[in-house]
Each structure stands twice: as C-alpha cells, then as structure tokens.
Amino acid sequence: EIVLTQSPGTLSLSPGERATLSCRASQSVSSSYLAWYQQKPGQAPRLLIFGASSRATGIPDRFSGSGSWTEFTLTITRLEPEDFAVYYCQQYDISPFTFGQGTNLEIK
Amino acid sequence: QVQLVESGGGVVQPGTSLRLSCAASGFAFSSYTMHWVRQAPGKGLEWVAIISYDGSSKYYADSVKGRFTISRDNSKNTLYLQMNSLRAEDTAVYYCARGKWLVRGVLDYWGQGTLVTVSS
C-alpha cells in the first residue's frame, strides 16, 4: 500500500501567518490523485483539496494545494482563527486509499 | 442538502459482530460510490472500505479484509458495514462518506460518525 508521511507533526503559527504542510508518498501517486481534509475537534473531516490542487466547493482561496508524484503541499496563506485544526492528506490512486497521519496546526 | 447519518454503534465484546448503517438523503444515492472510514480515539483517519454505486465492486483495507463486509440497499438509500470477529483494535468512530462524482476516491461529504467500542 502507499504510505503517506506528513510533516511537521505539529505546526505552531499565529493568525495572519502562512502555513505550509507537507505530504510525502512512499511511491508515485499517478494523476495527482491526492486530497487534503481538515478536521476540527469533535467534527467529521471536511474536504479541502482534490486532484492535488483543485479546491472543493466553498473552500476559501487562501487554501491551495500543489505537488505531484511523491511530494505534495498544502498552503494556507493568512491564517484565520478557524483554520487551526488537524489536516490530513489522502491518496486515492491505489486501493487501499490511505491517509497520512495528520498535521496539527495549532495557535502559537 | 446532502445528509449522511450513521447508526448502530455501541459497546460489544471481542469476537462478536455488529452492523452499522448509514442513511443517506439529499442526493441520488444510487449513483454514488460510498466509503467507510474510521478513527480510533485520539488517532488519525483510516480508510476502511469502498463500494461502487451499484454494489458490484468492493475493496477493503487489509486490516478488515475477511472480517468486514460493505453493502448497500439503493431502494432504502442506506449503506451498511457488517463487522464480524471484532477486536479491541476495531474500537473507533466509524464515518460513512460519499465518493465525489466522477472522482470516486475523494470523500466530499461525511456523516458525523458512530462510535464502536470493543471491550470485554
């Protein structure tokens, strides 16, 4: 199976700053079949990005995704208070459709 | 609006069985791929299973293969997860999620989850 490794495990930033989250795959993810999700405590995950760089419906443009093959990045420009959460990447190229272990974006 | 409501969770003993349900509304259920994803307490997300729109194709995580069965009843707009031979490590919140139209591996709507606790 494809193993996704996210870094850093925890990212401490202040509102207004820029966040850069990384997701590395153990083998190439073809056609950029990679998605990003946000999860807040006690809530279900929410889809942010699919196809490595396409924003889901209703997602603000301060969220952007990039990358290909084995290296992917989620960037959040100008952090808002509501952006502090856990972020997961997921590959849907090859079953099983694995998730990364998550990055906890916390307020500094 | 799209709604997914899971039910059937609870506390069960190791080795026993449980069936989860996910009632869907607000969209053409019979046209969409569906998934189950779980999250152990304080841990990350683990993809569990996928079923095609018509139920003809199913895939599972290795950790549940041979023990769990995903199914659906399109006449009832309901997704199921039959879980047999439950283990302590199956303890988790179980989410059902819809596969995005034409991008079936992307989970665009999620339910709120149902908690399964496997304990003696």
Interface residues (C-beta under 8 A of the other chain):
Chain A: E1 Y33 A35 Y37 Q39 Q43 A44 P45 R46 L47 F50 G51 A56 T57 Y88 Q90 Y92 D93 S95 P96 F97 T98 F99 G100 Q101 G102
Chain B: H35 V37 G44 L45 E46 W47 I50 Y59 Y60 A61 D62 Y95 K100 V103 R104 G105 V106 L107 D108 W110 G111 Q112 G113
